[in-house]
Amino acid sequence: MDMKQLCTRARWPLAALFVAVASSACSERSALAEAARTLTAIESGAPVTLPTVPLLDTNGDPYVIGDELEGRFGLLFFGYTHCPDICPISMAVVTNAVAMLTAEEQAEVETVFVGVDFARDTPERVQEWLDALGSTAVGLVGSRQELEEALEPLRVHIASPVERQTHEGMGHDTYLIPHPTSVFLITPDGVGRFLYPYGRFTAAELVDDLRTLMALDW
């Protein structure tokens, strides 16, 4: 056997391995695409990667969203504790959904609430707010600069407060904070592919989606 024949034969196992790997990757993408068609969640047109800049949790410890959610499903919401409606309602739905999961399933899911009201969302305030909702979510806070740096990969921008007319029974420091109103669903590969727009999903639907995705090979 000459050298040319030897090299040709040696390349066959490598080629077969490449085909097998490529076929497996295509199969996984096909399975995800098929599953996505059955979900209540809306598939993001431009999937996002997770932040690698640390924020602080309510214990004062650094928390890097990209690291902590690695290999798990993440339910990520950006809001503020003085929010009059969207934030408590959305977090209540997520909290109810997590409670409906089995203990084994809950171990695969991390809920994260990021307080975007850098002036008032202190660690103590965020934890009290989550406790009042019965939520086991990780609460995160940061300065405006820290939040902007951490959330840039998610294309989430920290907006300035918007003044509104003070109503009867409301304090003079009441103001709205513009923020994303959707819940991000992060898959175990660290990508934000799916969204739950405010008011357009139930706890049961979220549970069904999680179980559908958990059945895939990540």
Secondary structure, DSSP 4 states (H G I P E B T S, - for coil): --HHHHHHHHHHHHHHHHHHHHHHHHHHHHHHHHHHTT-SSEEEEEEEEPP-S-EEETTS-EE-HHHHTTTSEEEEEEE-TT-SSHHHHHHHHHHHHHHHS-HHHHTTEEEEEEE--TTT--HHHHHHHHHHHT--PEEEE--HHHHHHHHGGGT---PPPB--PPPTT--TT--B-----SEEEEETTTEEEEEE-TTS--HHHHHHHHHHHHTS--
